[in-house]
Each structure stands twice: as structure tokens, then as C-alpha cells.
């Protein structure tokens, strides 16, 4: 039987420094004491320095992921989510690893014949399975509505502007990754493709540019409930869907009323990184975590790329929020159960 603290730890996907699981590190101590929901691995720090962060060689990655899983099993007997951003093209954390083939962007994949697309996706999924990953934060289902601004169109991260075609591509992506027992992620809900700014660097309002068709890919999720597909939130403000001037990640109306009730999605909702400046410039980390969970997020990404928080300190903050009534144990339990169901689909 897990304690409340151990269940809270399951709500986190955290980044950390280092390419080994050393006993004197915060991440080792956290897993040894509480377990952890998951980790997010990077090739470089956010400042772009050449020195690697977590991912150096194929053998090293395999060993690191294996050690994380072993320690989690020893502590609480629950598989951790070992995740990365492997969309392909400009967002590929394995691009600098020797022996790894260059990946195609979503725009390039969209131009492939069906057979070639399947081969490409099988190769990508097989690589992640070989390295020990079980969650890929892809595919992007944002529509390509702005070509020259923002972080979707200019980086070729979208499959296109046609919502039906984008949905078809995303479904194929998830179906093939699922064959390798690797979870996937529709992102960024309720739509980032119309944004002309970047939530990494500050406030982003898509109200003037948003199209209702951006929700179309998410309508298919209810028919894919047997597959381990998560949804990542966007830190955008969209007053068409949420009258208050708050990010979608903190909107009960967007995450619960629309995604859960109208679109019938029952899987795990994951916040985008809570350290992005669209969030961190306006909210403390404790405020943002409480707001995200109460809005409907089941898991919280704290990537530790744009600042650093020891994982146990984050758990302390949510324990305190439960004790003072800002979060309920019932809410924690509901997310915990969704997370365990997701993990059961990956084994």
C-alpha cells in the first residue's frame, strides 16, 4: 500500500542533471525514498551549451534508463515513465548520439508514401524501445496555421493544416509506437498552431488567431482508449474556450469540461513544463502545481531546464497543499489511478 507521499511522487515527471544515477544526487534520493512518476531526459541544457546533460551514447542511455527502472521497482514496485521529446526533425533529443540516424520532421513525414511512413515510424519506435524509453512526447497534433512565427510552423513540427490529415498521421504514429509498448502524447491541447509567440519565453494569447478545427484531432481520442496515449496541455490563453485570462494548463473549463466531458478523454493529462516563462513569470512553482492539478492535470512536468527544484521539495509542496486543503486526497487518488492504468498499458 503506497503512502500519500508516494502517490504524490507519481504525479511528477522531472528532469535532472547527470548521465548516471549516482547515489549522492537529488533524483536518486527521491526515487529511493518515494519513487517517482517519471523522468524526462535531455541531450543538452536549455542554455545550448555543448556539454551533454543526460544523453551521451546509446550504451550509456540504456544503462541509465535500466538503473532508474531498477531503483523504482526496488522502492515501490512501480515502473517509471522514462520520457523524452522525439518528434523528429528539429525536436529530436537523440540527434547528437553516435549511431542514431537523423530523423524526419513531421512535415517531411507528411510527404511520405504510407509504406515509407510506416518504416520510418517503426525505426523510431524500435530505437526508443532499444534504449529503454517508454513514453515519447509526440506526435504534435497542432495544425500548421502560422508558417513564419511561433514554435510550430517555422520548426516544421506539424503534419499540416488539414485537421483530418493531421489526425490520420497522429493515429498512425501512435499505433506503431504502441506496438513497441511506448506511450505517446497528443500535444499541445487545446491548440498551439495558431500561436505567433513562444510560451518558453512569456505570455502567449491565441484568442485572435484560434480556429475551432484545432480541437479536431482530440475528438478521435475516445476511439483510441485502448492505447497508451496521453495529452499535453498548452500554456496558451484562449478566451474562446476560457473567458478568464489564464493559461489553458490552469483552466478547469478547458481540461475538464471540454477535454474530459465534451471530448470524452479518460487518459492522463500532462502539463507542459511548468518552468516555461509563460507560467514562471506569473506564478510560483507551488501555485502553478496546485492550479494545474485542480484544473485537471494528472502529471506535472518540471524539466529543470529553466531553473532547478529538487524533486523531494516539489513533493513537499504538494503534501503541504493537501494538509492545508488546497488539494484533496481524492483528487490525488484520481490522478494516481489514471497514471497506474497508463503504466499497465506499457508493460
ZALOFI-483899 format. One record per atom (N, C-alpha, C): z, x, y. Coordinates in steps of 0.05 Angstrom, whole numbers, padded with zeros to 5 digits, always signed. Atoms other than C-alpha are relative to their C-alpha. Layout:
ZALOFI-483899
ZXY
...
END
This chain:
ZALOFI-483899
+00000+00017-00024
+00000+00000+00000
+00000+00018+00025
+00001-00016-00024
-00021+00030+00066
+00019-00010+00021
-00017+00007-00022
+00025+00032+00126
-00018-00010+00023
+00015+00009-00024
+00004+00001+00193
-00013+00025+00013
+00012-00024-00013
-00007+00072+00220
-00024+00009-00015
+00023-00008+00016
-00053+00089+00162
-00024-00019+00004
+00021+00019-00005
-00092+00025+00174
-00013+00004+00028
+00010-00007-00027
-00098+00042+00248
-00019+00024-00001
+00016-00024+00003
-00125+00110+00228
-00028-00006-00010
+00026+00008+00011
-00181+00075+00191
-00019-00011+00021
+00016+00011-00022
-00206+00046+00257
-00015+00022+00016
+00011-00022-00016
-00226+00115+00283
-00022+00016-00014
+00020-00020+00008
-00289+00157+00277
+00001+00021+00022
-00006-00020-00020
-00272+00222+00311
-00018+00025-00003
+00012-00026+00001
-00307+00286+00329
+00022+00021+00002
-00019-00022-00001
-00272+00353+00323
-00014+00027+00002
+00012-00027-00003
-00283+00427+00335
+00003+00016-00026
-00002-00018+00023
-00298+00476+00279
-00019-00007-00023
+00019+00004+00022
-00343+00485+00219
+00013+00002-00027
-00016+00001+00025
-00287+00488+00167
+00024-00018+00004
-00023+00018-00001
-00228+00443+00151
+00025+00018-00003
-00023-00019+00000
-00173+00493+00170
+00027-00015+00002
-00025+00014+00001
-00101+00474+00157
+00015-00001+00027
-00014-00001-00026
-00079+00492+00228
-00014-00016+00022
+00015+00016-00020
-00126+00442+00262
+00010-00028+00002
-00009+00028-00004
-00112+00373+00290
-00013-00019-00020
+00013+00019+00018
-00163+00340+00245
+00012+00002-00028
-00013-00004+00026
-00132+00370+00182
+00027-00014-00001
-00027+00012-00001
-00062+00349+00203
-00001-00031+00000
+00002+00029-00002
-00085+00279+00220
-00008-00012-00027
+00008+00011+00026
-00120+00268+00153
+00022+00003-00020
-00022-00005+00019
-00062+00299+00115
+00023-00020+00003
-00022+00018-00005
-00012+00253+00149
-00008-00030-00001
+00007+00028-00003
-00052+00189+00158
-00026-00009-00013
+00028+00007+00007
-00123+00193+00131
-00015-00004+00026
+00016+00006-00024
-00179+00176+00179
-00024-00018-00009
+00022+00018+00007
-00233+00123+00182
-00026+00015-00005
+00024-00016+00003
-00288+00174+00192
-00001+00022+00020
+00005-00022-00019
-00314+00235+00227
-00029-00001+00009
+00027-00002-00011
-00375+00248+00270
-00006+00029+00005
+00006-00029-00001
-00408+00316+00263
-00023+00006+00020
+00020-00009-00020
-00449+00353+00316
-00009+00029-00006
+00010-00027+00002
-00492+00415+00317
+00009+00017+00024
-00008-00014-00025
-00472+00433+00389
+00019-00016+00016
-00017+00014-00018
-00422+00416+00441
-00017-00013+00022
+00016+00015-00019
-00443+00370+00497
-00010+00017+00023
+00009-00018-00021
-00449+00428+00546
-00026+00014-00007
+00025-00011+00008
-00510+00450+00507
+00001+00030-00007
-00002-00028+00007
-00484+00519+00490
-00011+00005-00028
+00014-00006+00025
-00520+00554+00434
+00019+00001-00024
-00018-00003+00023
-00457+00564+00392
+00003-00026-00015
-00002+00025+00015
-00454+00513+00335
+00028-00011+00001
-00026+00013+00000
-00398+00462+00332
+00010-00006-00029
-00008+00007+00028
-00394+00432+00261
-00022+00008-00020
+00022-00002+00018
-00463+00441+00231
-00015+00027+00003
+00012-00027-00002
-00488+00512+00215
-00021+00005-00021
+00019-00004+00022
-00520+00518+00147
+00003-00023-00020
-00002+00021+00020
-00535+00470+00090
+00024+00003-00018
-00023-00004+00018
-00483+00502+00044
+00026-00005+00015
-00024+00004-00015
-00431+00502+00099
+00006-00030+00005
-00002+00029-00005
-00444+00428+00115
+00010-00014-00025
-00008+00012+00025
-00438+00409+00042
+00030+00005-00006
-00028-00007+00006
-00372+00446+00035
+00019-00014+00019
-00017+00014-00020
-00343+00417+00100
+00003-00030-00008
-00002+00028+00007
-00360+00346+00080
+00015-00005-00026
-00015+00002+00025
-00334+00356+00010
+00030+00003+00004
-00029-00005-00005
-00267+00383+00036
+00012-00024+00015
-00011+00024-00015
-00259+00324+00085
+00004-00023-00020
-00003+00022+00020
-00271+00274+00028
+00023+00005-00019
-00022-00006+00018
-00223+00310-00019
+00027-00005+00013
-00026+00003-00013
-00167+00311+00032
+00006-00029+00006
-00004+00029-00004
-00177+00237+00049
+00008-00013-00026
-00008+00012+00025
-00174+00219-00024
+00028+00008-00009
-00027-00010+00007
-00112+00261-00034
+00021-00015+00016
-00020+00013-00018
-00077+00228+00025
+00003-00029-00005
-00002+00030+00001
-00094+00154+00019
-00019-00012-00021
+00018+00011+00020
-00147+00148-00035
-00023-00016+00010
+00023+00015-00012
-00200+00121+00012
-00021+00019+00010
+00023-00016-00009
-00269+00150+00024
-00003-00001+00030
+00006+00000-00029
-00281+00172+00096
-00029-00005+00005
+00027+00001-00009
-00344+00157+00133
-00007+00027+00013
+00010-00025-00010
-00380+00223+00144
-00026-00005+00015
+00023+00010-00015
-00429+00208+00200
-00012+00021+00018
+00015-00016-00020
-00480+00238+00247
-00022-00017+00012
+00023+00013-00013
-00537+00218+00293
-00025+00014-00011
+00025-00011+00013
-00601+00228+00252
-00021-00021+00002
+00022+00019-00005
-00651+00182+00285
-00027+00012-00007
+00025-00014+00002
-00706+00234+00282
-00011+00006+00028
+00012-00008-00025
-00744+00269+00337
+00021+00013+00019
-00018-00012-00020
-00701+00283+00399
+00029-00003-00007
-00028+00004+00008
-00637+00257+00367
+00002+00006-00030
+00000-00010+00028
-00631+00299+00304
+00020+00023+00000
-00021-00021+00000
-00566+00338+00293
-00005+00022-00020
+00007-00020+00021
-00598+00377+00236
-00024+00016+00008
+00025-00012-00008
-00657+00402+00276
+00001+00031-00001
-00002-00029-00001
-00630+00474+00281
+00010+00012-00026
-00010-00010+00026
-00608+00480+00208
-00023+00012-00016
+00021-00014+00015
-00648+00531+00169
-00006-00015-00026
+00008+00014+00025
-00687+00499+00112
-00003-00030+00003
+00003+00028-00004
-00689+00430+00143
-00026-00005+00015
+00026+00006-00013
-00757+00401+00161
+00004-00014+00026
-00001+00015-00025
-00769+00377+00232
-00004-00030-00006
+00002+00028+00004
-00760+00302+00236
-00018-00014+00020
+00017+00015-00018
-00805+00250+00267
+00017-00019+00017
-00013+00020-00017
-00785+00207+00326
-00006-00028-00010
+00005+00028+00007
-00781+00132+00320
-00029-00008+00008
+00027+00006-00009
-00846+00127+00360
-00021+00011-00019
+00018-00012+00019
-00880+00174+00312
+00000-00015-00027
-00002+00015+00025
-00854+00137+00251
-00015-00027+00002
+00013+00026-00004
-00882+00072+00280
-00030+00002-00003
+00029-00004+00002
-00952+00102+00276
-00009+00007-00028
+00006-00008+00027
-00948+00120+00202
-00009-00024-00017
+00007+00020+00020
-00981+00081+00146
+00026-00005-00017
-00024+00008+00015
-00930+00045+00102
+00009+00020-00020
-00007-00020+00021
-00932+00095+00045
+00011+00025+00011
-00009-00024-00013
-00924+00154+00091
+00027-00004+00013
-00026+00006-00012
-00867+00120+00127
+00022+00000-00021
-00020+00000+00022
-00830+00108+00061
+00006+00028-00009
-00005-00028+00008
-00839+00181+00041
+00017+00014+00020
-00016-00012-00021
-00812+00203+00108
+00029-00009-00001
-00027+00011+00001
-00751+00158+00103
+00015+00009-00025
-00013-00010+00024
-00737+00178+00031
+00008+00029+00003
-00007-00028-00004
-00738+00251+00051
+00024+00003+00018
-00023+00000-00018
-00690+00238+00108
+00026-00008-00014
-00024+00010+00013
-00642+00198+00066
+00010+00019-00022
-00007-00019+00021
-00644+00247+00008
+00014+00024+00011
-00013-00023-00013
-00626+00303+00055
+00029-00006+00007
-00027+00007-00007
-00565+00267+00081
+00018-00003-00024
-00015+00002+00025
-00543+00250+00011
+00007+00027-00012
-00004-00028+00010
-00551+00323-00010
+00022+00014+00016
-00019-00013-00017
-00508+00345+00049
+00028-00013+00000
-00026+00013+00002
-00453+00295+00036
+00006-00021+00021
-00005+00021-00020
-00462+00245+00092
-00003-00028-00013
+00003+00028+00011
-00453+00170+00080
-00004-00021+00022
+00006+00018-00022
-00466+00140+00149
-00017+00014+00021
+00019-00010-00020
-00525+00151+00195
-00001-00020+00023
+00002+00017-00023
-00522+00124+00266
-00029-00004+00009
+00028+00007-00004
-00593+00099+00263
-00005-00024-00019
+00021-00003-00019
-00640+00062+00269
+00006-00012+00027
+00000+00013-00026
-00647+00047+00343
-00017-00025-00002
+00016+00025-00001
-00668-00026+00350
-00004-00009+00029
+00006+00005-00027
-00672-00023+00425
-00031-00002+00004
+00029+00002-00005
-00741-00046+00450
-00008+00020+00021
+00010-00020-00020
-00783+00004+00489
-00011-00016+00024
+00007+00016-00024
-00783-00034+00555
-00004+00017+00025
+00003-00019-00022
-00779+00026+00602
-00009+00026-00011
+00012-00024+00011
-00823+00086+00589
+00009+00026+00013
-00004-00025-00015
-00803+00135+00643
+00029+00004+00009
-00028-00003-00008
-00728+00124+00654
+00019-00008-00022
-00020+00006+00021
-00664+00117+00614
+00000+00019-00023
-00003-00018+00023
-00649+00146+00546
-00014-00011-00025
+00014+00011+00024
-00693+00104+00500
-00030+00008+00002
+00029-00004-00002
-00766+00104+00522
-00008+00029+00004
+00009-00028-00005
-00772+00175+00551
+00005+00019-00024
-00007-00017+00023
-00740+00204+00488
-00013-00009-00026
+00015+00010+00024
-00785+00164+00440
+00018-00010-00022
-00020+00009+00020
-00724+00133+00406
-00005-00028-00010
+00005+00028+00009
-00753+00063+00399
-00025-00001-00017
+00024+00004+00017
-00803+00038+00347
-00021-00015+00016
+00021+00013-00016
-00838-00001+00403
+00012-00023+00016
-00008+00021-00017
-00836-00061+00448
-00001-00028-00013
+00003+00026+00014
-00853-00116+00398
+00025-00004-00018
-00025+00004+00015
-00787-00144+00371
-00003-00004-00030
+00004+00005+00028
-00816-00166+00305
-00007+00026-00015
+00007-00026+00012
-00846-00097+00291
+00024+00018-00001
-00025-00016+00000
-00782-00062+00312
+00018-00008-00022
-00018+00010+00021
-00743-00106+00265
-00011+00008-00028
+00012-00008+00025
-00792-00093+00208
+00006+00030-00006
-00005-00029+00004
-00785-00017+00218
+00029+00005-00006
-00029-00004+00003
-00709-00021+00223
+00008-00009-00028
-00006+00009+00027
-00705-00062+00159
-00008+00019-00021
+00010-00020+00020
-00747-00012+00121
+00018+00025+00000
-00018-00023-00003
-00704+00045+00148
+00025-00005-00016
-00026+00006+00013
-00640+00011+00124
-00003-00003-00030
+00004+00004+00028
-00668-00010+00057
-00002+00026-00015
+00003-00026+00014
-00688+00061+00039
+00025+00017+00001
-00025-00015-00002
-00624+00093+00064
+00021-00012-00019
-00019+00013+00018
-00585+00042+00024
-00004+00008-00029
+00005-00009+00027
-00619+00066-00039
+00015+00026-00007
-00015-00025+00003
-00582+00132-00028
+00030-00004+00006
-00028+00007-00007
-00516+00096-00012
+00008+00013+00026
-00006-00009-00027
-00519+00116+00060
-00001-00024+00019
-00001+00022-00019
-00497+00066+00113
-00017+00006+00024
+00017-00003-00024
-00540+00054+00174
+00012-00017+00023
-00012+00013-00023
-00529+00025+00243
-00022-00010+00019
+00017+00012-00021
-00568-00023+00288
+00013+00007+00027
-00011-00006-00026
-00558+00002+00359
-00021-00001+00022
-00027+00003-00011
-00545-00010+00416
+00003-00029+00010
-00003+00029-00006
-00521-00083+00420
+00013-00004+00027
+00021+00019+00005
-00539-00125+00458
-00028+00009+00010
+00026-00010-00008
-00596-00080+00482
+00002+00021+00021
-00001-00023-00019
-00605-00013+00517
-00028+00007+00009
+00028-00008-00006
-00681-00011+00520
-00009-00006+00028
+00008+00007-00027
-00684-00043+00589
+00016+00016+00021
-00017-00016-00019
-00634+00007+00620
-00017+00022+00012
+00013-00022-00014
-00660+00055+00672
+00019+00023+00006
-00020-00021-00003
-00596+00096+00672
+00012+00007-00027
-00012-00010+00024
-00554+00133+00621
+00030-00004+00000
-00028+00006+00001
-00485+00109+00600
+00017+00026-00005
-00015-00026+00003
-00466+00182+00584
+00010+00009+00027
-00006-00011-00026
-00464+00194+00659
+00011-00020+00020
-00012+00019-00019
-00439+00130+00691
-00008-00029-00005
+00004+00029-00001
-00445+00056+00706
-00029-00007-00006
+00028+00009+00006
-00507+00021+00676
+00000-00030-00001
+00003+00029-00001
-00526-00051+00693
-00029-00007-00007
+00027+00007+00009
-00585-00081+00655
-00007-00029+00008
+00003+00029-00006
-00579-00151+00685
-00028-00007+00010
+00025+00006-00013
-00643-00148+00726
-00024+00004-00019
+00022-00008+00017
-00686-00119+00670
+00001-00011-00028
-00005+00009+00028
-00657-00150+00606
-00019-00023-00008
+00016+00022+00011
-00701-00194+00562
+00014-00012-00024
-00013+00012+00023
-00674-00245+00511
-00011+00010-00027
+00012-00010+00025
-00722-00215+00459
+00015+00025-00010
-00015-00024+00009
-00676-00154+00456
+00021-00007-00021
-00018+00009+00020
-00630-00195+00412
-00013-00005-00027
+00014+00009+00024
-00684-00210+00361
+00007+00017-00025
-00006-00015+00025
-00671-00152+00312
+00027-00007-00012
-00027+00006+00010
-00598-00172+00306
+00001-00028-00014
+00001+00026+00014
-00618-00242+00283
-00005+00003-00030
+00006-00005+00028
-00640-00211+00217
+00024+00010-00016
-00023-00012+00013
-00572-00181+00201
+00013-00019-00020
-00013+00019+00019
-00546-00245+00168
-00014-00001-00027
+00015+00000+00025
-00600-00237+00116
+00002+00027-00015
-00003-00027+00012
-00580-00165+00101
+00029+00007-00005
-00029-00005+00003
-00506-00174+00090
+00007+00015-00025
-00006-00015+00024
-00511-00142+00021
-00004+00030+00004
+00005-00028-00006
-00530-00076+00054
+00021+00010+00020
-00021-00012-00018
-00481-00028+00090
-00012+00006+00028
+00012-00003-00027
-00509-00040+00160
+00021-00006+00021
-00019+00004-00021
-00462-00031+00219
-00016-00006+00026
+00012+00005-00027
-00475-00049+00293
+00016+00017+00020
-00013-00015-00022
-00460-00002+00351
-00004-00014+00026
+00001+00013-00026
-00444-00031+00419
-00012+00018+00021
+00010-00014-00024
-00476-00011+00485
+00021-00003+00022
-00019+00001-00022
-00433+00006+00545
-00014-00011+00025
+00015+00010-00023
-00481-00033+00590
+00013-00026+00010
-00008+00025-00012
-00465-00090+00637
-00024-00019+00000
+00022+00019+00002
-00507-00152+00625
+00011-00028+00007
-00012+00025-00010
-00488-00213+00667
-00014-00025-00010
+00012+00023+00013
-00537-00257+00630
+00018-00009-00024
-00016+00005+00024
-00490-00251+00569
+00029+00000+00006
-00028-00002-00007
-00424-00235+00603
+00002-00001+00030
-00001+00003-00029
-00411-00262+00673
+00018+00020+00014
-00017-00020-00013
-00355-00213+00686
-00013+00027-00001
+00012-00027-00002
-00374-00143+00707
+00014+00020-00018
-00012-00018+00020
-00351-00109+00643
-00021+00009-00020
+00019-00009+00020
-00387-00067+00592
-00001-00018-00025
+00002+00017+00024
-00413-00103+00530
+00020+00008-00021
-00020-00010+00020
-00366-00060+00488
+00027-00013+00003
-00025+00013-00006
-00308-00097+00521
-00002-00030+00003
+00005+00029-00004
-00337-00167+00521
+00004-00016-00025
-00005+00018+00022
-00308-00218+00474
-00023-00019-00004
+00022+00018+00001
-00364-00264+00491
-00024+00012-00014
+00023-00013+00012
-00418-00214+00472
+00005+00008-00029
-00004-00010+00027
-00386-00185+00410
+00009-00022-00019
-00010+00020+00018
-00351-00246+00382
-00017-00026+00001
+00014+00025-00002
-00385-00308+00409
-00030+00002-00007
+00029-00003+00005
-00456-00281+00406
-00005+00014-00027
+00006-00015+00024
-00457-00227+00352
+00013-00013-00025
-00014+00012+00023
-00405-00258+00305
-00009-00029-00005
+00003+00028+00004
-00414-00332+00316
-00030-00009+00001
+00028+00009-00003
-00486-00344+00341
-00018+00014-00020
+00018-00015+00017
-00518-00288+00301
+00011+00004-00028
-00012+00001+00027
-00471-00294+00241
+00003+00028-00013
-00005-00027+00010
-00458-00219+00234
+00029+00003-00009
-00027-00003+00010
-00398-00205+00190
+00008+00029-00006
-00006-00028+00007
-00402-00129+00183
+00017+00014+00021
-00016-00017-00017
-00369-00072+00220
-00014+00005+00027
+00009-00005-00027
-00378-00068+00295
+00014+00026+00010
-00010-00027-00009
-00371+00004+00322
-00006+00004+00029
+00005-00007-00028
-00362+00023+00394
-00017+00025+00003
+00011-00026-00007
-00407+00075+00424
+00023+00018+00010
-00021-00019-00008
-00369+00137+00445
+00016-00009+00024
-00016+00009-00022
-00311+00116+00489
+00005+00021+00021
-00003-00020-00020
-00313+00181+00526
-00024+00002+00019
+00022+00001-00018
-00380+00166+00558
+00010-00008+00028
-00010+00004-00027
-00373+00164+00634
-00002-00029+00009
+00001+00028-00006
-00394+00091+00636
+00027-00014-00006
-00027+00010+00007
-00325+00080+00605
+00022+00017+00013
-00023-00017-00008
-00282+00140+00621
+00005+00003+00030
-00004-00001-00029
-00294+00138+00696
+00015-00025+00011
-00012+00025-00009
-00265+00068+00699
+00025-00009-00016
-00022+00008+00018
-00215+00062+00642
+00013+00025-00013
-00013-00021+00016
-00163+00106+00609
-00008-00004-00029
+00008+00002+00028
-00175+00121+00536
+00016-00022-00014
-00016+00021+00013
-00117+00076+00516
-00010-00028+00008
+00010+00026-00009
-00143+00018+00558
-00026-00006-00014
+00026+00005+00011
-00213+00026+00531
+00002-00007-00030
-00003+00006+00029
-00190+00027+00458
+00011-00029-00004
-00012+00026+00003
-00148-00036+00467
-00021-00022+00008
+00020+00020-00008
-00203-00073+00505
-00022-00002-00021
+00022+00001+00019
-00256-00054+00453
+00009-00015-00026
-00010+00013+00024
-00213-00077+00394
+00003-00030+00005
-00004+00028-00006
-00193-00142+00427
-00026-00015+00005
+00026+00012-00004
-00266-00155+00445
-00014-00005-00027
+00012+00004+00025
-00286-00148+00372
-00009+00025-00015
+00007-00025+00014
-00299-00075+00356
+00019+00005-00023
-00017-00006+00023
-00274-00055+00287
+00006+00030-00002
-00004-00029+00001
-00283+00020+00294
-00006+00012+00028
+00002-00013-00027
-00278+00066+00355
-00010+00028-00004
+00009-00028+00000
-00318+00129+00365
+00013+00015+00024
-00010-00019-00020
-00281+00184+00402
-00012+00027-00009
+00016-00022+00010
-00332+00240+00395
+00012+00027+00007
-00011-00025-00009
-00291+00294+00431
-00022+00020+00008
+00021-00017-00012
-00355+00320+00463
+00004+00001+00030
-00003+00002-00029
-00337+00298+00534
+00030+00000+00007
-00029-00001-00003
-00263+00316+00532
+00012+00003-00028
-00012-00004+00026
-00213+00323+00476
+00026-00016-00002
-00024+00014+00007
-00160+00278+00445
+00006+00006-00030
-00008-00004+00028
-00121+00297+00382
+00000-00027-00014
+00001+00026+00013
-00133+00242+00331
+00027-00014-00003
-00026+00013+00003
-00059+00231+00319
+00010-00012+00026
-00008+00011-00026
-00049+00220+00394
-00013-00028+00004
+00014+00025-00002
-00101+00165+00391
+00013-00022-00017
-00014+00019+00018
-00066+00132+00332
+00027-00008+00013
-00025+00006-00014
+00000+00137+00371
-00005-00022+00021
+00005+00019-00021
-00032+00098+00428
-00004-00028-00010
+00004+00026+00011
-00054+00041+00384
+00025-00011-00014
-00026+00009+00011
+00013+00039+00348
+00017-00012+00022
-00016+00009-00023
+00046+00032+00416
-00011-00027+00009
+00012+00025-00009
-00004-00023+00434
+00008-00024-00018
-00009+00021+00018
+00016-00062+00372
+00029-00007+00005
-00029+00005-00003
+00090-00053+00385
+00006-00015+00026
-00005+00015-00025
+00084-00079+00457
-00016-00025+00004
+00014+00025-00001
+00040-00137+00440
-00028+00000+00011
+00027-00001-00011
-00026-00113+00469
-00021-00003-00022
+00016+00004+00024
-00056-00113+00399
+00017-00013-00022
-00015+00013+00022
-00037-00155+00339
-00005+00013-00026
+00004-00011+00027
-00027-00132+00268
-00022-00015-00015
+00021+00016+00012
-00072-00189+00247
-00027+00010+00007
+00025-00011-00009
-00128-00160+00289
-00007+00026-00014
+00003-00026+00013
-00118-00091+00259
-00008-00005-00029
+00006+00006+00028
-00118-00121+00189
-00028-00010-00005
+00027+00011+00003
-00182-00159+00200
-00021+00022+00001
+00019-00023-00002
-00219-00095+00221
+00003+00018-00024
-00005-00017+00023
-00187-00056+00165
-00015-00011-00025
+00014+00012+00023
-00214-00105+00113
-00030+00003+00002
+00029-00004-00003
-00284-00102+00142
-00008+00029-00006
+00006-00029+00004
-00282-00026+00141
+00001+00006-00030
-00003-00006+00029
-00259-00025+00068
-00024-00013-00015
+00023+00012+00013
-00315-00073+00049
-00025+00018+00004
+00022-00018-00005
-00366-00027+00083
+00002+00024-00018
-00003-00024+00016
-00338+00033+00046
-00005-00006-00030
+00005+00007+00028
-00341-00004-00020
-00030-00002-00006
+00030+00001+00003
-00417-00013-00008
-00012+00027-00002
+00011-00027-00001
-00425+00062-00003
+00008+00017-00024
-00009-00015+00023
-00394+00082-00069
-00014-00009-00026
END
